[in-house]
C-alpha cells in the first residue's frame, strides 16, 4: 500500500498535509524557524510533548526532508535539529494558513462575545 504522501496521484494539498499531520509537527516547524534547537529545548517550549512523541515526530520530519539532525561527538552526546531549506519552504507556505487560522479564532471569539 502506498502512503498518501508518496502517492503521485493524490492532490498536492493532501500530500503536503500528510507530511505535517499530527498534533506537534506544525509547532515543531514553527519552533525551528527561529533557529537550531536541542530536543530538550523543544520539549520545554511545547508543554505536553513527551520525549517519545518528540523523537518520533522529529525522525519522521527528518525522513521527509524537513529537518536536519546533527549529532556532535561530545560526552554526553549533543543533538541539534534545524530546518532544511525544504522545511523552511514548507513553513513559508504555511504562513498564510496560519493567518487564516488566527482570523478564524478572532471571528469565533467575536461571535461568542456577541452571544453572551
N, C-alpha and C positions, 0 to 999 in steps of 0.2 A: 504494500500500500504506500502510495506517495503522500508525504506530508504536504499539506496545502501550501506551506511556504516554499516548497520545492516544485510545485506543480506549475508548469509553464502555461497551462490553460485556465488558470484562476485569475480573477480580477486583481489588478495591481494593488488596490486598497486592501483587499483581503490578504494578499501576500505580505504587505507592509505590517498590517495589524497582527498577523500571526507571529511576527518577529518580536513584537513588544507586548503580546498578550500576557496577562497575569497582573497581579497586584503591584509588583515592585519595579518592573523593568523601566517604565517611564520615569519613575522617581530616580532610579539609578542613573539614567541618561541625564536627567536634569542636574543631579548632584555632580556628575563627572564633567559637565560642561564648564564648571569653574576650575577644573584642572585635575591632575592626577591625585588619586586618593588611595589610602590603605584601607583594607576591608574593615578594620576596627573603627575607623573614622566614618565610613559609610554606615555602619550599624548604629553608631551614636546619633547620626543625623536622621535615621529612619527608625524611630521607636516602633517596636513590634516586629521588626525584621529579625528573624533568627539567623544564626550563623549558617545553619544548613541550607535554608532557603536562599540566603545571600550567595553562598557558594554555587548552588545550582543555577541561579539566575545569571551570575557573572560568567560561569562556564558556558551557558547557552549563548549569552551575548558575545562571548569570545568566538564560539563556533560560528556564529552568524556574521562575524567580522565587524561588530560594533565596538568592541573594547579590545585593548591590548593589555596583556598581563606580563608584567616584568618582575622577575624574581631576582633579588640581589643576593649574592653569595656572601652573606654575613651570618653571624650567630647572635641571636636567633634569626632565622630566615625572614627577610623583609619582602613582602609582595606589594606591588603598586599597580593599580588599574588606571587606565586612561582611555579616552575616546579615540578611536581611529578616525581617519578622515571620513570614512563611510558612516561612522557613528555620529560625527558632527553634522554630516549631511542630513541624517535622519532627525536629529534634534532640531535643526533649522526648519525642516519640513513640518515638524510637529508644532512649531511656534504658533502658526495661525489657528490650529485646532485648540491649542491651549487658550488663546484669546477668546475663541468661541465658547469654550467651557466656562471661563470666568464670566462672560456676558450672560450665559445661561443661569449661572448661580446667582448673579445680581438680579436678574429678572424674577427668579423664583423667590428671592428674599423680598423683593418689592411686592410681589403678589401675596406673599404670606403676611406682610405688614399691612397691606390694604384690607385683607380679610379679617384682621384682628380687631 
